[in-house]
Amino acid sequence: MAQHQAPPPYNPSAIHEAPTGHVYPPLADYMGLELSQDTIALNMPEYQIQTVQPRGTVNTLVAPLSSQSTSLAKATVTQAIRQVVLCKDRDGKCGLRLHSVNNGVFVCYITNGSPAALAGLRFGDQILEINNVPLAGMTMDQCHAILKKAPANGITMAVRDRPFERTITLHKDSLGHVGFQFKDGNIVGLVKDSSAARNGLLTDHQLLEINTINVVGMKDKEISRVIDASPSVVNITIIPHYIYKHMISKMSTSLFKEQDRTPAV
């Protein structure tokens, strides 16, 4: 039986290798936000350094549980780089918009049900390459031009995940509740002994997706409707509110507010 291998520890100075075999620079910052241990300790103290054994002493960041249950494993935080392959729809569009921030290129909008959404691209993902073309230093228009000229099928991207994001599986109780309160999409309270509390949900974290549905920019009533319409198992993706605030401040405010009326490429 194959042994389960733990994911690699978070190391801000590490060099990452993508599925394409290319080597990318370390995640020293995210949209200009420094992600040093000092910054993490000051602004996200719940993400603490722990020692992992046996194979030597390795520093890794782990997300603590909201309860004291020892039966629940802690979620290890990684900054993975993955390969995404997508196509264009009948109108020749992928269904996304990109935005340049601090010499990097990030997803600022995804059309629901589009090829980009179905391929797993999400708001805040960093796009490192498109069809083996590095995007560092490119403008939004230059990146969109690459997509427009790309063939209809087999468009490959090297994508870096959003830092410190986590996906948590929750279960509704007999009343259809999962056990947390939120305001402006930010989790502000947990119900004692609820599924949210038992499964490691944390306050001061922003809701990004619910069962893969992007809820960034939605009003709280709309988010509640998404949760209510979900089946008994609810998968939610969250990110520390400290990082989310930075994401929104760096994304073009006009693009973000006008995204429903801004054409995707």
N, C-alpha and C positions, 0 to 999 in steps of 0.2 A: 504494500500500500504506500502510495507516495505521501511524503510528509508535507504538511502545509507550511509554506514559507511566509513569514511575516513581511508586510510591505516595507520598502526601504524607509529609514528614518528621515525626518525633515532636517535638512542641512542647508542653510542659506547660502553657503559657499560651494555647494556641490555642483558639478557639471552634469547635466542630464543628457541622456541619449534617447532620441525618439525612435519609434518603430521603423522609420526610414533608414536608420543607421547613422543619421547625422547627429552631430554633437552640438548642443545649444548652451548658451551661457547660463550661469546660475540665476535663480530667482532671488536677486538681492533686493529688489523692490517690486511693487505692483502699482503700475500707473504713477510712478514717482513716490509711492509710499514705502518708506524703509521698513524692511521686515527683519530687523536685527533682533537678537535675543533681548536687548534692553528695551526696544520699542514694544515687543510682545509682553514683557514683564510689566511695563508701565500701563499699557492700554488694554491688554487681554490677559490678565493674570491667571484666568482659569485654565489657560493653555500652559501647562507646566512641563518642565524638563524632568524626565525620569530615566533611570538606568535600566537597560534591557539586557538580559543574559539568556542563554549561556554564551554564545559565541563572542566573547569579549565584552567590553563595556561600550555601549553605544548610546548616544544621546538621541532621544526621539520625543517629539511632541505628541501628547495624547489629550484627547478631549475628556474631561472628567464627567462622571455620571451625576445626575441631579439627585439621585437617592444613594443610600449607603449599601445597596444590594451588591453582594460580592459575586452573584451568579451571572451578572451581565458584564460582558467584555467591554473594555473601553475602545472607542473608535480611534484608530491611529490616523493621524493627519498626514497626508502626502500631497506634494505638488507634482502630479504626474503630467507627462507629455504623451499625448495619444495621437494616432492617425485617424483622420475622418475622411471618408470617401462619399461624395455626393454627386448629384446630377442637376440638370435644369428641368423645370416644368415645361408644359406645352407652350408657354409664353417666353421661354428662354431665360427664366429667372430662377435663382437659387432660393430666394426668400429671406435675405438677410441684408443688414447694413453694417458697415465697419466704421470705426472711428479711431483716429490717431491720437495717442496720448503718450507724452514723454518718450518719444522715439519708438513706441510700440503700437501695435494695431490690435484693436479689441472689438468684439461683437457688441453693438449697441442696440440692435433690434433684430428679432426673429419673427417671421410671419408664422402664425399657428398653422400646422398642417403642411408647411412647405417642405421641399427637399432638405433644406438646412435643419429644420426642426426634427424631421424624421431621422436625419443622420446623427443627431445628438448634440448639435451646437446650441449654446446657451448664452444668454446675456452675461457679459463680463468675461467670457473666455478670451484668451489671447491667441491670435492667429500668428504663428511664427513663419509659416511658409504656405504658398499656394502653388501646386504643381512644381515643387522644388525651387521656387523663387523666394528667397528670403525677403520678408516685408519690413524689417527693421529700418526706420528712417523714412518710410514711404508715407505719402499723404493718403487721405481717405479716397480721393479721386483716382489716384494711381492704383490703389488696391481694387477699387471697383472696376477700373478699366481692365485689369488682369482677369477678373471674373467674367466680364462681358465678352472678352476674346477667347475664353476657355471653351473647349468642346462641350457638347451637351452632356456627355457621360464621363465618368472616371475622373472627376475633379478631386484631387487629393490635397489635404491640408494637414499641417502639423499644428496641433492645438495644445496650449498649456491650460490646465484646469485653473479655476479660480482658487486663490489660496484660502485654506482653512474652511472650505465648504464641507458639509457633511449631509448625507441622506439618511434619514431615520425612518424606520417602519413603525407606525402606530396602529392601534386597533380601537375601533369605536366601542363604547360601552353600550348597555341596553338602551340608553337614551340617545345614542348616536353621537356622543361626545368623545373627544380624544384627550381632553384635559389640559388645555392651555388657552390663555388670553393674549390678544395682540392689539396693538394700536399703531396705525399707519404701517402695518405689516411687520412691526417689530414685536417680538415676544416679550410680554411684560409680566406674565404670571403663570404659575403651574398649579394644577389641582393636586393636592396630596393623594398619593397612591393611585394616580391615574396612569394611563398608558404612557403619556408624555413624560411624567416623572420617572416611571420605571425604566424607560428606554433611553434616558440620557439627554432629553431635550434641555436646552439651557435658555435662560432669559437673556435679554440684551442681544438677541440674534435675529436676523432678518429672514423672513420667508422669501425664497427665490422661486421654487417650484413646488407644486402639489400634484402628485401623480403625473409628473412630467409637464404639467401645464404651467407656463410662465405666469407668475402673479406679480412680477415687478411692475410698479406703476398702478396696480389695481387699488381701488378703494376697499376699505375693510369689509363693507357689505358684499362686494363682489367676491372677495377671498372667502368669506363665510359661505357664500353660495357654492363655490367650488368644493369646499370641504363637505358641505351638506350633500352635494351630488355625488361624492366619492363613495365607493363601496366600503365594506367594513374595514378593509385594510387601507390605510392612508400613508403613502410615502411622501415625506416632506424633505425638501433640500433647504438648508439654512447656511448662513454665513455670519460671522460676528458683525454686529451693527457698526462697530468702529471701521471695519473695512468697507462695509456697504456705503456708509456716508461718504467715504473717500471716492468710491466708484461713481456715485451719482454726481459728486462735485466735479469730477474730472470729465465725465461724459458731457457733451454739449447739451446745455439745458434746453435749447430750442429743439434739438433733435429728439431729446427724451420726451418732451411735452407734446411734440407734434408727430410722434412716431407712427400713430395710426394713419396719418395723412401723408407720410413721407414714403415715396415709392421705394421698394426693396429692389436689389439687383439679383 
